[in-house]
Amino acid sequence: MTEMTTHDIDASKTTPAEGPVDAAPTAAAGPKSVCSTTTAPATSLQLIDGDQNFTEDVNKYMDVEWGLVDRGFDYNVVAVFGSQSTGKSTLLNKLFGTRFATMDEVARQQTTKGIWMSKGIDMNVLVMDVEGTDGRERGENQDFERKSALFSLATAEVMIVNLWEHMVGLYNGANMGLLKTVFEVNLQLFQKKGKEKTLLFFVIRDHIGNTPLENLARTLTTDLERIWRELTKPEGLEDCNITDFFDYMFAALPHKILMPEKFDEEALKLRSRFSDKDNQDYVFKPRYHKRIPADGFSHYASSIWDKIVTNRDLDLPTQQELLAQFRCDEILNAAYAEFIKGVKPFQRPIESGKVADELGPEMKKYLDEALATFDKNASRYHQQVYQRKREEMTAKCHATLHILFLGQLKNLHKRATQRFAQRLQEQLGTGTYDFLTVVTEAREAVFTEFLKGAQAILMEGTDWTFEDAREQLEEDLSEIAAQRRTEEVNKMIGTYEKSVRNEVEELVGLHLNEAKPDLWKQLLDAYKAVEAQAEAKLVERAQRFGSGEAEQNDCVIKLRRRSWECLNKRIRDELVDNMVMVKLRNRLEDKFRYDEQGLPRVWKPEDDMDSYFQKAKDEASAALWMTNTAFKLIPLFAHIDWSKSELDVAEHFENDKEFEYAETLTIYSASKQQDLNMRFRREAEALFLEAKRSIVATEAKVPYWMIVLVCILGWNEFLAILTSPMYLIMFSTIGFVGYIVWVLNLAGPFETVARGIVGQVTQLAKARLAEAVGAGNAAPQEESVPMQPLRASTV
Ligand SMILES: Nc1nc2c(ncn2[C@@H]2O[C@H](COP(=O)(O)OP(=O)(O)OP(=O)(O)O)[C@@H](O)[C@H]2O)c(=O)[nH]1
């Protein structure tokens, strides 16, 4: 028996017992080793130290060292209770392959202080080695016995009660004291019967075999029931039995020192009851499980211990609820953080007004993922708390998604209205189109798109709806369509107004220039025909635009008013002062200048022009003659007279209450007519005077001398004399002298003197010429001689 090796028992107070300890589960232990596996033993953690402080490393060990954190409920907890130095640690190491420190045979001092924890090798079992409860140190640490019992019962499914065979039946022995404590705290913890049971697993050590295990078990059971009966039970639990709270199991192990091989053999068998689920005596029955998920064990154990130390009421259900709340919050926050990470990228585009097409499926995906994560980790906790937290989680995610939902709806709405307007714009500009069809098709297209997008972002389990948005969209589309229709209708009115205007301009010019007494009847009848045609076309097109009766009437009213305004403006333009004067003058001139046959008239002095003009004046101002009919043009122009026309203007504008059509009928006011009459009279008089003057001019004659002078001088020379002062003076002087000569009858003497002067001058000139020629050439001198008589006779 060489398994027990020496080690420093004080080491357990500061460090986990990682050294070579008893029952080290290695191959060296031989073929009968309890744990003949190559897996390294798990490290041990001092859960609660000698000063009753709970370690902060449980989670780390659960995760890194023991790998249990993700196990959920797939783990078990076992604690060992018993007197000090009864081989508890040795037993645990044998059963679970742990490496709890064991006592040095020589020193015989307490080894385990506080509570140690480790993981069973090759099994998901948390093993707690609890400080011994009696012995010499008992007095020092008496309250720890109760605290550790409370803690173990709150966390462990199986409590191994370790005792020597010789202790069985010793009612006043330390074991019975321990069990009493266990029962008392159990009642304190589990107020209700049938909640969770704990298995009390009695391991009877150093079983020699003289007393069969059954007898020992019976003795122990009797003792347990006796203790139970003697307990002071809380109110409501007076009649409860020990079996309402505990199950028993018994096992015996041979003397480890005296029968080491037998001990190992039995220990191996015992181990299978903790590790082999198929073993019929498997101890970790589901009914013993404390239902603390592995990832919540650290927090749960810590808060249980905190309650125990501070001596507050330890209400386990509340603790489990609190744990559930704590853990569910943690799980919720972690899952929600992941969820936010997933949906955040959609936030910015949606805020900036873009439609995220893939938002719907992505929203569902991230919500499902978040809930799946939450369910996976939180569903093991207190069900009510879990359900509550799940709802909280769902509501939280929905609240976040709802912002995206609303943003997306807004953007879908915006996109739909934009596309609708754009589509109308494109298709209405194509020339030939059917407004109603275009609008209906565009509306259907954008609506389908909107509904598809909105449907995609609806989330199950919410009361979200897009009905309001849909209604709003319908309204907005109708408004856009109506706006477009109004624009189109206005454009249409404009088109027909233009066609009316073109025809009206021609009509007005024609009728006013050739004004006849029935001017207005003719003009308005013609206008009515043109306008009625345009009106009919307008109504027909408006119907194709889907305009209602009211809108059609409105269009007609507008067209009538605008056409009338065109007509009116054209009339006024034609009858503006100067224009009308021109018209009147033309008419007058036509009358004066052309005769009845239409030939130009030449006034002769014998024509009785005065009486002709007088007649005109007597006919009152602006009287003109058309063929044989005389009528007054200005009064005719002054007022649009529709009384004889087919166009009943009053009826025409009956529906246009705002239009003061009567004001448009007057072209000239009375004073204006007077003014025009005055102006025309003056013009007519001027015309008459001009005509008269032309007759006088015809009568006047040009003097004969002027005609002679012009003939003599020629026209150019005549003008040169007239325009040059020197010539004019010279010519006047000559004229004057001539006139004196003619008046005084001095022509004879003057002629004689003049002849003499001319003869002398001629002779003198000839002499000079002869001299000049003789000096130069004799021959030519001779030739010139016969010329002299001719010249002299000429003179
Ligand atoms: N007789 C006998 N001695 C044993 C047996 N198992 C262990 N021992 C011895 O008992 C002593 C105490 O062993 P531990 O395993 O340290 O006992 P313990 O109950 O854990 O001690 P504490 O933790 O200090 O309370 C050691 O010297 C062991 O060798 C056994 O089955 N029979």
PDBQT file of the ligand as one rigid body, heavy atoms in Angstrom, charges set to zero:
ROOT
HETATM    1  N1  LIG A 801      -8.070   3.458   7.600  1.00  0.00    +0.000 N 
HETATM    2  C1  LIG A 801      -8.221   4.159   6.528  1.00  0.00    +0.000 A 
HETATM    3  N2  LIG A 801      -7.535   5.196   6.331  1.00  0.00    +0.000 NA
HETATM    4  C2  LIG A 801      -7.717   5.891   5.227  1.00  0.00    +0.000 A 
HETATM    5  C3  LIG A 801      -8.620   5.513   4.262  1.00  0.00    +0.000 A 
HETATM    6  N3  LIG A 801      -8.580   6.431   3.247  1.00  0.00    +0.000 NA
HETATM    7  C4  LIG A 801      -7.687   7.318   3.584  1.00  0.00    +0.000 A 
HETATM    8  N4  LIG A 801      -7.150   7.016   4.796  1.00  0.00    +0.000 N 
HETATM    9  C5  LIG A 801      -6.210   7.785   5.473  1.00  0.00    +0.000 C 
HETATM   10  O1  LIG A 801      -6.812   8.791   6.233  1.00  0.00    +0.000 OA
HETATM   11  C6  LIG A 801      -6.080   9.951   6.284  1.00  0.00    +0.000 C 
HETATM   12  C7  LIG A 801      -6.878  11.141   5.960  1.00  0.00    +0.000 C 
HETATM   13  O2  LIG A 801      -7.147  11.089   4.640  1.00  0.00    +0.000 OA
HETATM   14  P1  LIG A 801      -7.781  12.272   3.915  1.00  0.00    +0.000 P 
HETATM   15  O3  LIG A 801      -8.221  11.777   2.604  1.00  0.00    +0.000 OA
HETATM   16  O4  LIG A 801      -6.873  13.431   3.908  1.00  0.00    +0.000 OA
HETATM   17  O5  LIG A 801      -8.981  12.570   4.843  1.00  0.00    +0.000 OA
HETATM   18  P2  LIG A 801      -9.931  13.810   4.858  1.00  0.00    +0.000 P 
HETATM   19  O6  LIG A 801     -11.182  13.381   5.398  1.00  0.00    +0.000 OA
HETATM   20  O7  LIG A 801      -9.969  14.355   3.481  1.00  0.00    +0.000 OA
HETATM   21  O8  LIG A 801      -9.196  14.824   5.803  1.00  0.00    +0.000 OA
HETATM   22  P3  LIG A 801      -9.602  16.332   6.012  1.00  0.00    +0.000 P 
HETATM   23  O9  LIG A 801      -9.793  16.859   4.667  1.00  0.00    +0.000 OA
HETATM   24  O10 LIG A 801      -8.425  16.904   6.709  1.00  0.00    +0.000 OA
HETATM   25  O11 LIG A 801     -10.814  16.351   6.814  1.00  0.00    +0.000 OA
HETATM   26  C8  LIG A 801      -4.928   9.752   5.371  1.00  0.00    +0.000 C 
HETATM   27  O12 LIG A 801      -3.763   9.505   6.104  1.00  0.00    +0.000 OA
HETATM   28  C9  LIG A 801      -5.281   8.541   4.579  1.00  0.00    +0.000 C 
HETATM   29  O13 LIG A 801      -4.195   7.701   4.246  1.00  0.00    +0.000 OA
HETATM   30  C10 LIG A 801      -9.363   4.383   4.436  1.00  0.00    +0.000 A 
HETATM   31  O14 LIG A 801     -10.186   3.955   3.617  1.00  0.00    +0.000 OA
HETATM   32  N5  LIG A 801      -9.098   3.683   5.611  1.00  0.00    +0.000 N 
ENDROOT
TORSDOF 0
